[in-house]
């Protein structure tokens, strides 16, 4: 915007300057021409008056004077007597001279290299003597080039001043707009309390104030929402406590112990939900985690349940860690969502395979099963069907997108979910 404002100002100033300077350059040339010819006419009139007072016998003095000094300030001065004799600078007796005699008035003629001025002197009897002054082109255009150069420099100076002034004005507009853009970027990156300094023109100030109000409003609404979710999650502890008391009444010790472990896991999940609800934003830049460790831990956790359901399962991971951008809890939640879908929405006995592999600078997570596969809804939005809320695949999509990866889902002979993530530096 700043550059465009400066260019617009420069263009307008240039057009205004040209509108004045072009006529002025022509006027300068015309003024120089008129000045030179007016001086020549004045001198010619004075010289003609002097020649008219001389008697014929004294005109030899004029001849001798003009012969010795035929030029005056660079002009060539001549006297063409009525008998075509010439005193001073040589003059060719031609149609121009005859035309000047016939007009009986001061006459100007353009000639090669300049302009000639003729002043007639009538001596009676049809005899006319002419005083001729030839003004060369150099005198007609004297100082014209320097004057035009000065006008050009003046135009450039005016445009330069206009550019500097417009740049100052543009900066006062674009600086607040740039700060608004920076504030919007900060808000997009998760700084929900981003504020900008209100400055600039009145309209830009109003936008800045509206941005600050919007930022504060969004932050307040999210705080209320997080607290509400955390409160609802906390209320789950009451039924969990009741379930734990009921477990104490179970006589089979092995069953009671297994139920206690399940309740403990559910309680840990509730605690995780509360922590996530209170977290201002998902962890992003600067946080990395070992995908191999996360996948191994969560697969082994769900493998115990798969063993109870007599499901075949396998885990294949490379040696050593594979670091990816993102928090371990986020990747753990994504793996939990995928494996929970397998166990919840496939018949008992259907196996699944989990594999982590390297792929040209990427780390690939593949989870496949031999079930009926996902429906079209899952491929379009993330809804897995079978009375599912669809949140599981949405969690996976969001986690993969935050890590800069890609998610693909296939339903051929079963379901195949492939997650490709770039390796962290």
LUMVEXKOL-697290 format. One record per residue (C-alpha): residue number from 1; x, z, y. Coordinates in pm, whole numbers, padded with zeros to 5 digits, always signed. Layout:
BEGIN
NUM, X, Z, Y
...
END
This chain:
BEGIN
1, +00000, +00000, +00000
2, +00278, +00092, +00241
3, +00450, -00243, +00194
4, +00125, -00431, +00244
5, +00045, -00245, +00564
6, +00393, -00321, +00697
7, +00360, -00689, +00599
8, +00019, -00715, +00766
9, +00154, -00559, +01085
10, +00459, -00789, +01081
11, +00238, -01094, +01025
12, +00000, -01005, +01309
13, +00283, -00926, +01549
14, +00461, -01248, +01455
15, +00149, -01455, +01523
16, +00097, -01288, +01861
17, +00464, -01331, +01951
18, +00459, -01698, +01850
19, +00140, -01754, +02048
20, +00325, -01644, +02363
21, +00681, -01754, +02288
22, +00607, -02115, +02194
23, +00443, -02193, +02532
24, +00713, -01990, +02709
25, +00994, -02191, +02553
26, +00829, -02511, +02675
27, +00769, -02357, +03016
28, +01135, -02256, +03043
29, +01244, -02616, +02988
30, +00993, -02745, +03240
31, +01099, -02487, +03500
32, +01466, -02579, +03460
33, +01382, -02950, +03496
34, +01168, -02891, +03806
35, +01432, -02667, +03962
36, +01703, -02929, +03920
37, +01485, -03213, +04054
38, +01356, -03006, +04348
39, +01714, -02922, +04450
40, +01806, -03289, +04419
41, +01507, -03394, +04632
42, +01589, -03138, +04898
43, +01948, -03257, +04923
44, +01840, -03621, +04916
45, +01595, -03566, +05202
46, +01865, -03392, +05408
47, +02116, -03667, +05337
48, +01858, -03939, +05416
49, +01786, -03777, +05753
50, +02156, -03781, +05835
51, +02198, -04145, +05730
52, +01897, -04253, +05936
53, +02059, -04117, +06257
54, +02373, -04325, +06213
55, +02411, -04659, +06380
56, +02512, -04945, +06153
57, +02875, -04931, +06275
58, +02905, -04569, +06165
59, +02778, -04623, +05813
60, +03127, -04698, +05701
61, +03190, -04327, +05733
62, +02910, -04270, +05481
63, +03073, -04516, +05248
64, +03407, -04347, +05275
65, +03251, -03999, +05230
66, +03052, -04093, +04922
67, +03337, -04297, +04777
68, +03565, -03995, +04787
69, +03298, -03740, +04679
70, +03029, -03934, +04491
71, +02916, -03625, +04295
72, +02759, -03303, +04421
73, +02711, -03011, +04175
74, +02743, -03263, +03893
75, +02493, -03504, +04045
76, +02588, -03862, +04135
77, +02490, -03952, +04493
78, +02467, -04310, +04618
79, +02333, -04500, +04919
80, +02192, -04847, +04852
81, +02176, -05030, +05183
82, +01912, -05286, +05262
83, +02164, -05562, +05196
84, +02227, -05426, +04839
85, +02567, -05290, +04932
86, +02635, -04949, +04771
87, +02817, -04647, +04903
88, +02913, -04367, +04667
89, +02859, -04380, +04292
90, +02807, -04733, +04156
91, +02444, -04843, +04122
92, +02318, -05147, +03940
93, +02070, -05340, +04150
94, +01781, -05388, +03911
95, +01406, -05357, +03884
96, +01424, -04980, +03930
97, +01589, -05016, +04270
98, +01341, -05287, +04374
99, +01051, -05072, +04261
100, +01180, -04773, +04459
101, +01207, -04995, +04775
102, +00858, -05132, +04724
103, +00694, -04788, +04695
104, +00836, -04666, +05024
105, +00812, -04306, +04900
106, +01026, -04056, +04718
107, +01036, -04176, +04358
108, +01169, -04045, +04027
109, +01274, -04256, +03730
110, +01381, -04141, +03385
111, +01699, -04308, +03273
112, +01947, -04280, +02991
113, +02130, -03949, +03020
114, +01917, -03805, +03300
115, +01677, -03878, +03583
116, +01724, -04069, +03913
117, +01567, -03973, +04247
118, +01522, -04230, +04525
119, +01446, -04144, +04890
120, +01375, -04452, +05108
121, +01498, -04498, +05470
122, +01301, -04764, +05659
123, +01506, -04947, +05920
124, +01236, -05187, +06042
125, +01194, -05548, +05979
126, +01122, -05490, +05612
127, +01470, -05349, +05557
128, +01487, -05034, +05340
129, +01793, -04831, +05254
130, +01775, -04595, +04955
131, +01944, -04260, +04901
132, +01981, -04224, +04524
133, +02072, -03901, +04341
134, +02119, -03914, +03963
135, +02066, -03577, +03789
136, +02229, -03571, +03443
137, +02058, -03418, +03139
138, +02296, -03122, +03144
139, +02160, -03011, +03482
140, +01800, -03073, +03378
141, +01844, -02836, +03079
142, +02089, -02592, +03234
143, +02048, -02237, +03089
144, +01747, -02349, +02884
145, +01916, -02279, +02549
146, +02025, -01929, +02650
147, +01677, -01852, +02790
148, +01513, -01967, +02468
149, +01761, -01761, +02267
150, +01670, -01455, +02472
151, +01301, -01523, +02414
152, +01365, -01555, +02040
153, +01557, -01228, +02033
154, +01277, -01066, +02230
155, +01024, -01188, +01971
156, +01236, -01059, +01682
157, +01275, -00726, +01862
158, +00900, -00697, +01913
159, +00835, -00772, +01546
160, +01100, -00518, +01443
161, +00947, -00249, +01664
162, +00602, -00330, +01523
163, +00738, -00302, +01167
164, +00897, +00036, +01240
165, +00581, +00170, +01401
166, +00359, +00037, +01120
167, +00597, +00182, +00861
168, +00560, +00523, +01023
169, +00183, +00490, +01028
170, +00175, +00359, +00670
171, +00389, +00648, +00554
172, +00143, +00895, +00704
173, -00127, +00731, +00490
174, +00060, +00656, +00168
175, +00242, +00991, +00139
176, -00084, +01191, +00096
177, -00219, +00924, -00140
178, +00101, +00943, -00346
179, +00066, +01321, -00362
180, -00292, +01278, -00480
181, -00169, +01046, -00755
182, +00097, +01300, -00858
183, -00168, +01571, -00869
184, -00389, +01351, -01088
185, -00096, +01288, -01325
186, -00026, +01662, -01344
187, -00389, +01727, -01424
188, -00384, +01456, -01692
189, -00079, +01624, -01847
190, -00269, +01953, -01873
191, -00201, +02131, -01544
192, -00565, +02208, -01471
193, -00470, +02418, -01169
194, -00296, +02127, -00995
195, -00345, +02136, -00618
196, -00235, +01895, -00345
197, -00147, +01949, +00019
198, -00427, +01826, +00243
199, -00272, +01593, +00503
200, -00295, +01242, +00644
201, -00594, +01071, +00806
202, -00932, +01241, +00803
203, -01065, +01035, +00512
204, -00755, +01107, +00299
205, -00779, +01476, +00387
206, -01139, +01478, +00262
207, -01024, +01322, -00067
208, -00752, +01588, -00097
209, -00999, +01870, -00042
210, -01237, +01717, -00297
211, -00950, +01690, -00549
212, -00859, +02056, -00501
213, -01222, +02161, -00549
214, -01248, +01943, -00859
215, -00929, +02092, -01006
216, -01048, +02446, -00949
217, -01391, +02368, -01090
218, -01252, +02208, -01407
219, -01017, +02499, -01465
220, -01299, +02750, -01422
221, -01533, +02563, -01657
222, -01267, +02538, -01927
223, -01186, +02908, -01900
224, -01555, +02991, -01948
225, -01578, +02752, -02241
226, -01267, +02894, -02412
227, -01393, +03248, -02372
228, -01734, +03152, -02513
229, -01577, +02988, -02819
230, -01347, +03283, -02872
231, -01641, +03522, -02845
232, -01843, +03326, -03101
233, -01544, +03316, -03336
234, -01492, +03687, -03296
235, -01848, +03754, -03405
236, -01760, +03612, -03746
237, -01564, +03930, -03816
238, -01885, +04128, -03870
239, -02007, +03925, -04171
240, -01649, +03912, -04301
241, -01640, +04291, -04300
242, -01970, +04299, -04489
243, -01835, +04055, -04747
244, -01522, +04265, -04791
245, -01739, +04574, -04858
246, -01945, +04379, -05112
247, -01627, +04273, -05291
248, -01548, +04637, -05357
249, -01861, +04648, -05569
250, -01740, +04369, -05800
251, -01643, +04521, -06134
252, -01417, +04238, -06253
253, -01080, +04321, -06097
254, -00942, +03966, -06120
255, -01249, +03818, -05955
256, -01247, +04086, -05688
257, -00879, +04022, -05610
258, -00938, +03647, -05583
259, -01233, +03706, -05351
260, -01023, +03939, -05135
261, -00757, +03667, -05104
262, -01023, +03417, -05004
263, -01161, +03657, -04745
264, -00809, +03721, -04613
265, -00755, +03349, -04576
266, -01090, +03314, -04401
267, -00999, +03598, -04167
268, -00667, +03432, -04087
269, -00857, +03113, -04014
270, -01090, +03297, -03778
271, -00788, +03448, -03600
272, -00639, +03102, -03569
273, -00965, +02969, -03422
274, -00965, +03249, -03164
275, -00604, +03181, -03066
276, -00669, +02809, -03040
277, -00979, +02869, -02828
278, -00777, +03078, -02583
279, -00489, +02832, -02566
280, -00510, +02639, -02236
281, -00400, +02311, -02389
282, -00244, +02167, -02700
283, +00131, +02209, -02720
284, +00302, +01887, -02623
285, +00639, +01784, -02485
286, +00938, +01982, -02602
287, +00766, +02125, -02915
288, +00880, +01985, -03250
289, +00812, +02089, -03606
290, +00921, +02006, -03960
291, +00653, +01787, -04116
292, +00800, +01830, -04464
293, +00771, +02210, -04443
294, +00416, +02195, -04306
295, +00296, +01948, -04568
296, +00464, +02143, -04851
297, +00311, +02474, -04743
298, -00043, +02344, -04696
299, -00041, +02129, -05012
300, +00071, +02421, -05225
301, -00202, +02636, -05069
302, -00474, +02385, -05156
303, -00306, +02311, -05489
304, -00406, +02656, -05614
305, -00772, +02573, -05555
306, -00721, +02230, -05712
307, -00580, +02395, -06024
308, -00895, +02611, -06053
309, -01106, +02295, -06028
310, -00883, +02131, -06292
311, -00771, +01859, -06053
312, -00446, +01674, -06094
313, -00234, +01677, -05781
314, +00120, +01581, -05688
315, +00351, +01639, -05393
316, +00644, +01412, -05312
317, +00866, +01496, -05015
318, +01219, +01393, -04916
319, +01512, +01630, -04908
320, +01570, +01799, -04576
321, +01344, +01837, -04274
322, +01167, +01557, -04090
323, +01113, +01667, -03731
324, +00819, +01528, -03535
325, +00680, +01603, -03189
326, +00402, +01861, -03196
327, +00317, +02212, -03303
328, +00326, +02312, -03668
329, -00019, +02472, -03640
330, -00166, +02140, -03523
331, -00015, +01944, -03811
332, -00117, +02220, -04051
333, -00476, +02197, -03931
334, -00467, +01817, -03978
335, -00336, +01844, -04336
336, -00592, +02117, -04410
337, -00870, +01889, -04284
338, -00760, +01599, -04506
339, -00713, +01806, -04822
340, -01033, +02000, -04760
341, -01218, +01667, -04746
342, -01076, +01574, -05086
343, -01178, +01904, -05248
344, -01518, +01924, -05078
345, -01638, +01564, -05106
346, -01506, +01442, -05443
347, -01628, +01545, -05786
348, -01441, +01819, -05970
349, -01152, +01679, -06172
350, -01067, +01402, -05923
351, -00697, +01423, -05846
352, -00503, +01358, -05528
353, -00148, +01272, -05427
354, +00046, +01380, -05119
355, +00369, +01205, -05021
356, +00607, +01214, -04724
357, +00850, +00924, -04687
358, +01078, +00759, -04433
359, +00995, +00420, -04287
360, +01242, +00263, -04037
361, +01256, +00542, -03780
362, +00912, +00675, -03874
363, +00799, +00947, -04111
364, +00492, +00854, -04316
365, +00241, +01096, -04465
366, +00015, +00949, -04734
367, -00278, +01138, -04888
368, -00475, +00951, -05152
369, -00740, +01038, -05406
370, -00941, +00864, -05675
371, -01283, +00947, -05533
372, -01553, +00718, -05397
373, -01372, +00661, -05068
374, -01483, +00690, -04709
375, -01790, +00518, -04574
376, -01802, +00280, -04279
377, -01882, +00570, -04046
378, -01550, +00736, -04125
379, -01358, +00419, -04046
380, -01538, +00377, -03714
381, -01562, +00734, -03580
382, -01416, +00983, -03823
383, -01730, +01095, -04004
384, -01664, +01138, -04372
385, -02026, +01151, -04488
386, -02162, +01386, -04755
387, -02319, +01617, -04494
388, -01987, +01647, -04309
389, -01970, +01726, -03938
390, -01694, +01473, -03890
391, -01466, +01724, -03718
392, -01196, +01700, -03984
393, -01098, +01340, -03923
394, -01139, +01390, -03549
395, -00882, +01671, -03565
396, -00645, +01441, -03755
397, -00692, +01155, -03508
398, -00633, +01377, -03206
399, -00323, +01542, -03357
400, -00169, +01208, -03454
401, -00243, +01058, -03112
402, -00085, +01356, -02932
403, +00230, +01310, -03142
404, +00247, +00939, -03054
405, +00168, +00824, -03408
406, -00083, +00599, -03584
407, -00359, +00680, -03831
408, -00501, +00433, -04081
409, -00773, +00486, -04343
410, -00842, +00265, -04643
411, -01113, +00285, -04903
412, -01015, +00071, -05199
413, -00996, +00245, -05536
414, -01051, +00583, -05375
415, -00940, +00702, -05032
416, -00601, +00650, -04872
417, -00509, +00815, -04542
418, -00175, +00710, -04390
419, -00023, +00891, -04094
420, +00287, +00742, -03930
421, +00476, +00957, -03680
422, +00795, +00881, -03485
423, +01089, +01103, -03565
424, +01172, +01346, -03285
425, +01515, +01336, -03120
END
